[in-house]
Amino acid sequence: MLICSNCGLEITNEIEFCPGCGTPAEFFKPLDYGSRIENTAKMDAYTAPGIDVDNFTSGQLITDHLEVISKIGYNLICPVYRVYDHTQQIDKALIVLPPLLSDHAEAMEFLAQEIKTKTHIKHPNILAVTDFRNSGPIKYIETEYSSGESLSFIKLNSARKRLSESGIRKIVPKIVKGLAYAHNHDLLHRNLKPHNILITQGGVIKIKDFGITDALRNALNMVQEFSSRESLLYMPPEQIRGKSLGVYSDIYSLGATMYDLLSGHPPFYKGDIYNQIIHEEAEEIPWVSPQMNRLLKKCLAKDPAYRFSHYDALLQEIRAMEPIKKPPTRITPGDEFKERRAKIAEHQKKLDAAQKQAEELKFKSGTRQFAAVITLIVFAILALLVARGSIKIPWINSQSKITKEEAWQKLDPDQRTKVEQLLRKADERFQSRNLVEPPGDNAYELYLQALTIFPQDDYAWNQIELIRKDFLERSRELMHNLNFREASRLLTSSLNYFPADSQLIQLNQEANRLIRDEASLEEPKIRILNANGRSGLAKKVARLLRTKYKYSVPQTDNYRKYGRLVWNEEHTYIKVYGDNNLKIQRLARQLGLRKIEFDSTLQKDTKRKYNIDIILGRDFDRLPIAKQLAE
């Protein structure tokens, strides 16, 4: 895995620039898991004397009420942490100022004035700046925390590494609402990019970092000459030239962000980027509508006078766009003939193979194998007929001349009656969830029997597809809950009925791989530490883990910090002396514990009796594990 040397973002894909800050790939470097990440852009800050703000650990108290949960990343040279506020009982984000800044009185005074102008901005589409601490040993900027994913993360994890135009049309108006509100309060963002736009689990757009990066950059320049490639790819020409900024500047950055999300990359990201942003025009995106390309061109105009002068005009243009129409697929007669001939040859091979398999088995290998072979033959025959144009299945061959109604009329009365009886019986089995059991009298086999008589019945095909999806959804649910063995058994069973389904095959391979991986891991040896204050609680939890989950629990004890007993620990959590793995995740899932802390210092100590601590805190009674004890 690589890491961006500028912002510290981990890079998991082969990309040409950092999605967090726009740094070119030539500045990526391998991630060192065994030691602290040495970011070249932060070296001067961390060689300065003072508290090592880069290495706060989970559970550490920054103040008397702010507890570190995890490290999120960096804003320039400043580490950003997710913390829990025990007073307000909510999560927050802290941008912790390193000694290079916090020890410089003039820089801190400047930051205090800048951040103060941002604390009054309250809007549902903006992550609020809530506090600035300029006293005590640790100085920080406090902001609202959101657990949503950034648009850059969503883009990089999408199948095509870009977002759809219809999705962008829905997202942009929500972004604009937040930007317009801030601009009406005389606040520019100055650092807008996909990484700074989040979507929460509830679908709410949240813009983060309103003016914070710009303020930090200016403060750093007061201490020493500071240069950063931060967000160059989304900067307007006037910002690169050092000229005054306005609403039009954020509109340019919004246009560059939209361009990135729609095309998969910023308008300019190769070669001499400075010169391109100032002088060259961005290419049109061939797969978006002409209306969207016109809007992007206006947002990205070199001269601010040619951009949208305010957000209302931009919103009006988006709302006036015509609905996106999917262009029809055109096939020339020659191409259609070649394509059909190739399909006929392909499906004839499949039919020959299926018939040969049936002859070898001679239908003596049991009902399940019999059903699987019958499935292969039915599908192969139908595919061959479709390829030749002999029958019509609506979603496969819309050009066939024989309609479903005509095919039905060609059946004799007995055949029609038989089909109707089979479908009624299959529906009854489907409703009672007898999808593939018992053998010979289940929904799957009854629908297949109906299709051998009347293969044009799209209803029966849809029901078989629902059975396939049921296998898929149940297997995915088991995988999500880390029940890999049960998922493998279900998937193996499903392949008796859908032997060529690529999704089921791939999921089964993944389940078996995870089973092998988990089997190679060290078994958890658990020590229960009571910090709840209730006598005997640790022994009860130990008994539950031994009897219900068959875990090894060699030790229980009271919880101590610095040699002193602690009876009022706030949270129940798992502390692992090693690395995260599937067995740790399973343990946390079984007990309903969300907080896990990792400590590799004792990982090589083979003499210890335990490798996991479970600390029982005051919130124990509200957790699923407490309900399990009561059962």
MOPEJO-V759743 format. One record per residue. N is the residue number from 0. RES is the residue in three letters. SS is DSSP state (hx for helix, st for strand, lp for the rest). NEAR is the number of other ideal C-beta (glycine too) atoms within 10 Angstrom. Layout:
# MOPEJO-V759743
{{N | RES | SS | NEAR} {N | RES | SS | NEAR}}
This chain:
# MOPEJO-V759743
{{0 | MET | lp | 9} {1 | LEU | st | 18} {2 | ILE | st | 19} {3 | CYS | st | 27} {4 | SER | lp | 19} {5 | ASN | lp | 24} {6 | CYS | lp | 25} {7 | GLY | lp | 24} {8 | LEU | lp | 20} {9 | GLU | st | 13} {10 | ILE | st | 20} {11 | THR | lp | 10} {12 | ASN | lp | 9} {13 | GLU | lp | 7} {14 | ILE | lp | 16} {15 | GLU | lp | 11} {16 | PHE | st | 24} {17 | CYS | lp | 27} {18 | PRO | lp | 25} {19 | GLY | lp | 24} {20 | CYS | lp | 27} {21 | GLY | lp | 24} {22 | THR | lp | 24} {23 | PRO | st | 17} {24 | ALA | hx | 14} {25 | GLU | hx | 9} {26 | PHE | hx | 16} {27 | PHE | st | 20} {28 | LYS | st | 15} {29 | PRO | st | 8} {30 | LEU | lp | 13} {31 | ASP | lp | 10} {32 | TYR | lp | 9} {33 | GLY | lp | 5} {34 | SER | lp | 6} {35 | ARG | lp | 10} {36 | ILE | lp | 16} {37 | GLU | lp | 13} {38 | ASN | lp | 20} {39 | THR | hx | 10} {40 | ALA | hx | 22} {41 | LYS | hx | 22} {42 | MET | hx | 10} {43 | ASP | hx | 15} {44 | ALA | hx | 25} {45 | TYR | hx | 19} {46 | THR | hx | 9} {47 | ALA | lp | 14} {48 | PRO | lp | 6} {49 | GLY | lp | 14} {50 | ILE | lp | 14} {51 | ASP | lp | 11} {52 | VAL | hx | 22} {53 | ASP | hx | 20} {54 | ASN | hx | 11} {55 | PHE | lp | 20} {56 | THR | lp | 11} {57 | SER | lp | 18} {58 | GLY | lp | 18} {59 | GLN | lp | 14} {60 | LEU | st | 12} {61 | ILE | lp | 19} {62 | THR | lp | 16} {63 | ASP | lp | 8} {64 | HIS | lp | 13} {65 | LEU | st | 20} {66 | GLU | st | 18} {67 | VAL | st | 19} {68 | ILE | st | 19} {69 | SER | st | 13} {70 | LYS | st | 18} {71 | ILE | st | 16} {72 | GLY | st | 15} {73 | TYR | st | 22} {74 | ASN | st | 24} {75 | LEU | lp | 22} {76 | ILE | lp | 25} {77 | CYS | st | 25} {78 | PRO | st | 25} {79 | VAL | st | 19} {80 | TYR | st | 24} {81 | ARG | st | 16} {82 | VAL | st | 26} {83 | TYR | st | 19} {84 | ASP | st | 17} {85 | HIS | lp | 15} {86 | THR | lp | 9} {87 | GLN | lp | 10} {88 | GLN | lp | 9} {89 | ILE | st | 11} {90 | ASP | st | 14} {91 | LYS | st | 19} {92 | ALA | st | 21} {93 | LEU | st | 27} {94 | ILE | st | 24} {95 | VAL | st | 24} {96 | LEU | lp | 27} {97 | PRO | lp | 23} {98 | PRO | hx | 17} {99 | LEU | hx | 22} {100 | LEU | hx | 23} {101 | SER | hx | 25} {102 | ASP | lp | 15} {103 | HIS | lp | 19} {104 | ALA | hx | 9} {105 | GLU | hx | 10} {106 | ALA | hx | 20} {107 | MET | hx | 19} {108 | GLU | hx | 13} {109 | PHE | hx | 17} {110 | LEU | hx | 25} {111 | ALA | hx | 14} {112 | GLN | hx | 11} {113 | GLU | hx | 19} {114 | ILE | hx | 21} {115 | LYS | hx | 11} {116 | THR | lp | 14} {117 | LYS | lp | 21} {118 | THR | lp | 15} {119 | HIS | lp | 10} {120 | ILE | lp | 17} {121 | LYS | lp | 12} {122 | HIS | lp | 18} {123 | PRO | lp | 12} {124 | ASN | lp | 19} {125 | ILE | st | 22} {126 | LEU | lp | 22} {127 | ALA | lp | 17} {128 | VAL | st | 26} {129 | THR | st | 17} {130 | ASP | st | 12} {131 | PHE | st | 20} {132 | ARG | st | 18} {133 | ASN | lp | 15} {134 | SER | lp | 7} {135 | GLY | lp | 10} {136 | PRO | lp | 10} {137 | ILE | lp | 17} {138 | LYS | lp | 22} {139 | TYR | st | 26} {140 | ILE | st | 26} {141 | GLU | st | 20} {142 | THR | st | 24} {143 | GLU | st | 16} {144 | TYR | lp | 23} {145 | SER | lp | 17} {146 | SER | lp | 9} {147 | GLY | lp | 20} {148 | GLU | st | 13} {149 | SER | st | 20} {150 | LEU | hx | 26} {151 | SER | hx | 20} {152 | PHE | hx | 17} {153 | ILE | hx | 18} {154 | LYS | hx | 19} {155 | LEU | hx | 17} {156 | ASN | lp | 11} {157 | SER | lp | 14} {158 | ALA | lp | 5} {159 | ARG | lp | 9} {160 | LYS | lp | 13} {161 | ARG | lp | 20} {162 | LEU | lp | 20} {163 | SER | lp | 15} {164 | GLU | hx | 19} {165 | SER | hx | 10} {166 | GLY | hx | 15} {167 | ILE | hx | 20} {168 | ARG | hx | 18} {169 | LYS | hx | 13} {170 | ILE | hx | 19} {171 | VAL | hx | 20} {172 | PRO | hx | 14} {173 | LYS | hx | 17} {174 | ILE | hx | 21} {175 | VAL | hx | 20} {176 | LYS | hx | 18} {177 | GLY | hx | 21} {178 | LEU | hx | 25} {179 | ALA | hx | 19} {180 | TYR | hx | 18} {181 | ALA | hx | 22} {182 | HIS | hx | 17} {183 | ASN | hx | 11} {184 | HIS | lp | 13} {185 | ASP | lp | 7} {186 | LEU | lp | 18} {187 | LEU | lp | 18} {188 | HIS | lp | 25} {189 | ARG | lp | 21} {190 | ASN | lp | 25} {191 | LEU | lp | 26} {192 | LYS | lp | 27} {193 | PRO | hx | 23} {194 | HIS | hx | 24} {195 | ASN | hx | 24} {196 | ILE | st | 25} {197 | LEU | st | 21} {198 | ILE | st | 18} {199 | THR | lp | 12} {200 | GLN | lp | 9} {201 | GLY | lp | 6} {202 | GLY | lp | 10} {203 | VAL | lp | 13} {204 | ILE | st | 22} {205 | LYS | st | 23} {206 | ILE | st | 21} {207 | LYS | lp | 23} {208 | ASP | lp | 23} {209 | PHE | lp | 26} {210 | GLY | lp | 19} {211 | ILE | hx | 25} {212 | THR | hx | 21} {213 | ASP | hx | 19} {214 | ALA | hx | 19} {215 | LEU | hx | 27} {216 | ARG | hx | 18} {217 | ASN | hx | 14} {218 | ALA | hx | 23} {219 | LEU | hx | 24} {220 | ASN | hx | 13} {221 | MET | hx | 15} {222 | VAL | hx | 16} {223 | GLN | lp | 10} {224 | GLU | lp | 6} {225 | PHE | lp | 18} {226 | SER | lp | 9} {227 | SER | lp | 17} {228 | ARG | lp | 19} {229 | GLU | lp | 24} {230 | SER | lp | 26} {231 | LEU | hx | 21} {232 | LEU | hx | 26} {233 | TYR | hx | 27} {234 | MET | lp | 24} {235 | PRO | lp | 27} {236 | PRO | hx | 18} {237 | GLU | hx | 18} {238 | GLN | hx | 20} {239 | ILE | hx | 14} {240 | ARG | lp | 11} {241 | GLY | lp | 7} {242 | LYS | lp | 12} {243 | SER | lp | 8} {244 | LEU | lp | 18} {245 | GLY | lp | 15} {246 | VAL | hx | 18} {247 | TYR | hx | 19} {248 | SER | hx | 22} {249 | ASP | hx | 23} {250 | ILE | hx | 27} {251 | TYR | hx | 26} {252 | SER | hx | 25} {253 | LEU | hx | 24} {254 | GLY | hx | 26} {255 | ALA | hx | 27} {256 | THR | hx | 25} {257 | MET | hx | 27} {258 | TYR | hx | 27} {259 | ASP | hx | 25} {260 | LEU | hx | 25} {261 | LEU | hx | 21} {262 | SER | hx | 20} {263 | GLY | lp | 16} {264 | HIS | lp | 19} {265 | PRO | lp | 25} {266 | PRO | lp | 24} {267 | PHE | lp | 23} {268 | TYR | lp | 17} {269 | LYS | lp | 11} {270 | GLY | lp | 9} {271 | ASP | lp | 11} {272 | ILE | hx | 21} {273 | TYR | hx | 14} {274 | ASN | hx | 11} {275 | GLN | hx | 15} {276 | ILE | hx | 25} {277 | ILE | hx | 15} {278 | HIS | hx | 10} {279 | GLU | lp | 14} {280 | GLU | lp | 12} {281 | ALA | lp | 19} {282 | GLU | lp | 11} {283 | GLU | lp | 13} {284 | ILE | lp | 18} {285 | PRO | lp | 7} {286 | TRP | lp | 11} {287 | VAL | lp | 20} {288 | SER | lp | 16} {289 | PRO | hx | 10} {290 | GLN | hx | 16} {291 | MET | hx | 22} {292 | ASN | hx | 17} {293 | ARG | hx | 13} {294 | LEU | hx | 20} {295 | LEU | hx | 20} {296 | LYS | hx | 16} {297 | LYS | hx | 16} {298 | CYS | hx | 25} {299 | LEU | lp | 24} {300 | ALA | lp | 18} {301 | LYS | lp | 16} {302 | ASP | lp | 9} {303 | PRO | hx | 20} {304 | ALA | hx | 8} {305 | TYR | hx | 13} {306 | ARG | lp | 22} {307 | PHE | lp | 22} {308 | SER | lp | 14} {309 | HIS | lp | 12} {310 | TYR | hx | 21} {311 | ASP | hx | 11} {312 | ALA | hx | 12} {313 | LEU | hx | 23} {314 | LEU | hx | 16} {315 | GLN | hx | 10} {316 | GLU | hx | 16} {317 | ILE | hx | 16} {318 | ARG | hx | 9} {319 | ALA | lp | 8} {320 | MET | lp | 15} {321 | GLU | lp | 8} {322 | PRO | lp | 7} {323 | ILE | lp | 13} {324 | LYS | lp | 7} {325 | LYS | lp | 5} {326 | PRO | lp | 5} {327 | PRO | lp | 5} {328 | THR | lp | 5} {329 | ARG | lp | 6} {330 | ILE | lp | 11} {331 | THR | lp | 8} {332 | PRO | hx | 7} {333 | GLY | hx | 8} {334 | ASP | hx | 10} {335 | GLU | hx | 11} {336 | PHE | hx | 11} {337 | LYS | hx | 12} {338 | GLU | hx | 12} {339 | ARG | hx | 16} {340 | ARG | hx | 12} {341 | ALA | hx | 11} {342 | LYS | hx | 16} {343 | ILE | hx | 17} {344 | ALA | hx | 11} {345 | GLU | hx | 13} {346 | HIS | hx | 20} {347 | GLN | hx | 15} {348 | LYS | hx | 12} {349 | LYS | hx | 17} {350 | LEU | hx | 18} {351 | ASP | hx | 11} {352 | ALA | hx | 13} {353 | ALA | hx | 19} {354 | GLN | hx | 15} {355 | LYS | hx | 10} {356 | GLN | hx | 14} {357 | ALA | hx | 15} {358 | GLU | hx | 10} {359 | GLU | hx | 9} {360 | LEU | hx | 14} {361 | LYS | lp | 7} {362 | PHE | lp | 12} {363 | LYS | lp | 7} {364 | SER | lp | 12} {365 | GLY | lp | 12} {366 | THR | hx | 14} {367 | ARG | hx | 13} {368 | GLN | hx | 15} {369 | PHE | hx | 18} {370 | ALA | hx | 19} {371 | ALA | hx | 20} {372 | VAL | hx | 20} {373 | ILE | hx | 17} {374 | THR | hx | 21} {375 | LEU | hx | 19} {376 | ILE | hx | 18} {377 | VAL | hx | 17} {378 | PHE | hx | 21} {379 | ALA | hx | 19} {380 | ILE | hx | 19} {381 | LEU | hx | 21} {382 | ALA | hx | 19} {383 | LEU | hx | 20} {384 | LEU | hx | 20} {385 | VAL | hx | 20} {386 | ALA | hx | 20} {387 | ARG | hx | 16} {388 | GLY | lp | 14} {389 | SER | lp | 14} {390 | ILE | lp | 19} {391 | LYS | lp | 21} {392 | ILE | lp | 18} {393 | PRO | lp | 12} {394 | TRP | lp | 8} {395 | ILE | lp | 14} {396 | ASN | lp | 18} {397 | SER | lp | 8} {398 | GLN | lp | 9} {399 | SER | lp | 19} {400 | LYS | lp | 8} {401 | ILE | lp | 15} {402 | THR | lp | 13} {403 | LYS | hx | 16} {404 | GLU | hx | 8} {405 | GLU | hx | 11} {406 | ALA | hx | 17} {407 | TRP | hx | 14} {408 | GLN | hx | 9} {409 | LYS | hx | 9} {410 | LEU | lp | 15} {411 | ASP | lp | 8} {412 | PRO | hx | 7} {413 | ASP | hx | 9} {414 | GLN | hx | 13} {415 | ARG | hx | 14} {416 | THR | hx | 11} {417 | LYS | hx | 16} {418 | VAL | hx | 20} {419 | GLU | hx | 12} {420 | GLN | hx | 13} {421 | LEU | hx | 22} {422 | LEU | hx | 21} {423 | ARG | hx | 11} {424 | LYS | hx | 16} {425 | ALA | hx | 24} {426 | ASP | hx | 16} {427 | GLU | hx | 12} {428 | ARG | hx | 20} {429 | PHE | hx | 20} {430 | GLN | hx | 9} {431 | SER | lp | 10} {432 | ARG | lp | 10} {433 | ASN | lp | 16} {434 | LEU | lp | 19} {435 | VAL | lp | 19} {436 | GLU | lp | 13} {437 | PRO | lp | 10} {438 | PRO | lp | 12} {439 | GLY | lp | 10} {440 | ASP | lp | 11} {441 | ASN | lp | 23} {442 | ALA | hx | 24} {443 | TYR | hx | 23} {444 | GLU | hx | 23} {445 | LEU | hx | 24} {446 | TYR | hx | 25} {447 | LEU | hx | 20} {448 | GLN | hx | 19} {449 | ALA | hx | 23} {450 | LEU | hx | 23} {451 | THR | hx | 14} {452 | ILE | hx | 14} {453 | PHE | lp | 20} {454 | PRO | lp | 20} {455 | GLN | lp | 22} {456 | ASP | lp | 20} {457 | ASP | hx | 14} {458 | TYR | hx | 12} {459 | ALA | hx | 22} {460 | TRP | hx | 18} {461 | ASN | hx | 11} {462 | GLN | hx | 22} {463 | ILE | hx | 22} {464 | GLU | hx | 11} {465 | LEU | hx | 13} {466 | ILE | hx | 19} {467 | ARG | hx | 18} {468 | LYS | hx | 11} {469 | ASP | hx | 15} {470 | PHE | hx | 22} {471 | LEU | hx | 18} {472 | GLU | hx | 10} {473 | ARG | hx | 15} {474 | SER | hx | 25} {475 | ARG | hx | 13} {476 | GLU | hx | 12} {477 | LEU | hx | 20} {478 | MET | hx | 19} {479 | HIS | hx | 10} {480 | ASN | lp | 13} {481 | LEU | lp | 19} {482 | ASN | lp | 17} {483 | PHE | hx | 21} {484 | ARG | hx | 14} {485 | GLU | hx | 15} {486 | ALA | hx | 25} {487 | SER | hx | 21} {488 | ARG | hx | 15} {489 | LEU | hx | 22} {490 | LEU | hx | 26} {491 | THR | hx | 13} {492 | SER | hx | 14} {493 | SER | hx | 24} {494 | LEU | lp | 16} {495 | ASN | lp | 17} {496 | TYR | lp | 22} {497 | PHE | lp | 21} {498 | PRO | lp | 15} {499 | ALA | lp | 12} {500 | ASP | lp | 17} {501 | SER | hx | 8} {502 | GLN | hx | 16} {503 | LEU | hx | 21} {504 | ILE | hx | 15} {505 | GLN | hx | 11} {506 | LEU | hx | 22} {507 | ASN | hx | 20} {508 | GLN | hx | 12} {509 | GLU | hx | 16} {510 | ALA | hx | 22} {511 | ASN | hx | 16} {512 | ARG | hx | 11} {513 | LEU | hx | 17} {514 | ILE | hx | 14} {515 | ARG | hx | 9} {516 | ASP | hx | 13} {517 | GLU | hx | 16} {518 | ALA | hx | 9} {519 | SER | lp | 7} {520 | LEU | lp | 13} {521 | GLU | lp | 9} {522 | GLU | lp | 10} {523 | PRO | lp | 22} {524 | LYS | st | 16} {525 | ILE | st | 24} {526 | ARG | st | 21} {527 | ILE | st | 24} {528 | LEU | st | 20} {529 | ASN | st | 26} {530 | ALA | lp | 24} {531 | ASN | lp | 22} {532 | GLY | lp | 17} {533 | ARG | lp | 13} {534 | SER | lp | 9} {535 | GLY | lp | 9} {536 | LEU | hx | 19} {537 | ALA | hx | 24} {538 | LYS | hx | 13} {539 | LYS | hx | 16} {540 | VAL | hx | 25} {541 | ALA | hx | 19} {542 | ARG | hx | 14} {543 | LEU | hx | 18} {544 | LEU | hx | 22} {545 | ARG | hx | 13} {546 | THR | hx | 9} {547 | LYS | lp | 12} {548 | TYR | lp | 15} {549 | LYS | lp | 8} {550 | TYR | lp | 18} {551 | SER | st | 14} {552 | VAL | st | 22} {553 | PRO | st | 11} {554 | GLN | st | 15} {555 | THR | st | 20} {556 | ASP | st | 11} {557 | ASN | st | 15} {558 | TYR | lp | 21} {559 | ARG | st | 11} {560 | LYS | st | 9} {561 | TYR | lp | 5} {562 | GLY | lp | 5} {563 | ARG | st | 7} {564 | LEU | st | 11} {565 | VAL | lp | 16} {566 | TRP | lp | 12} {567 | ASN | lp | 10} {568 | GLU | lp | 21} {569 | GLU | lp | 14} {570 | HIS | lp | 20} {571 | THR | lp | 25} {572 | TYR | st | 21} {573 | ILE | st | 20} {574 | LYS | st | 17} {575 | VAL | st | 22} {576 | TYR | lp | 19} {577 | GLY | lp | 17} {578 | ASP | lp | 11} {579 | ASN | lp | 11} {580 | ASN | lp | 15} {581 | LEU | hx | 15} {582 | LYS | hx | 19} {583 | ILE | hx | 19} {584 | GLN | hx | 13} {585 | ARG | hx | 17} {586 | LEU | hx | 21} {587 | ALA | hx | 19} {588 | ARG | hx | 15} {589 | GLN | hx | 17} {590 | LEU | hx | 20} {591 | GLY | lp | 14} {592 | LEU | lp | 18} {593 | ARG | lp | 13} {594 | LYS | lp | 18} {595 | ILE | st | 17} {596 | GLU | st | 17} {597 | PHE | st | 15} {598 | ASP | lp | 14} {599 | SER | hx | 12} {600 | THR | hx | 7} {601 | LEU | hx | 13} {602 | GLN | lp | 14} {603 | LYS | lp | 8} {604 | ASP | lp | 9} {605 | THR | lp | 5} {606 | LYS | lp | 5} {607 | ARG | lp | 13} {608 | LYS | lp | 10} {609 | TYR | lp | 17} {610 | ASN | lp | 19} {611 | ILE | st | 21} {612 | ASP | st | 19} {613 | ILE | st | 26} {614 | ILE | st | 24} {615 | LEU | st | 27} {616 | GLY | lp | 20} {617 | ARG | lp | 16} {618 | ASP | lp | 15} {619 | PHE | hx | 21} {620 | ASP | hx | 14} {621 | ARG | hx | 10} {622 | LEU | lp | 18} {623 | PRO | hx | 11} {624 | ILE | hx | 18} {625 | ALA | hx | 18} {626 | LYS | hx | 11} {627 | GLN | hx | 16} {628 | LEU | hx | 15} {629 | ALA | hx | 6} {630 | GLU | lp | 6}}
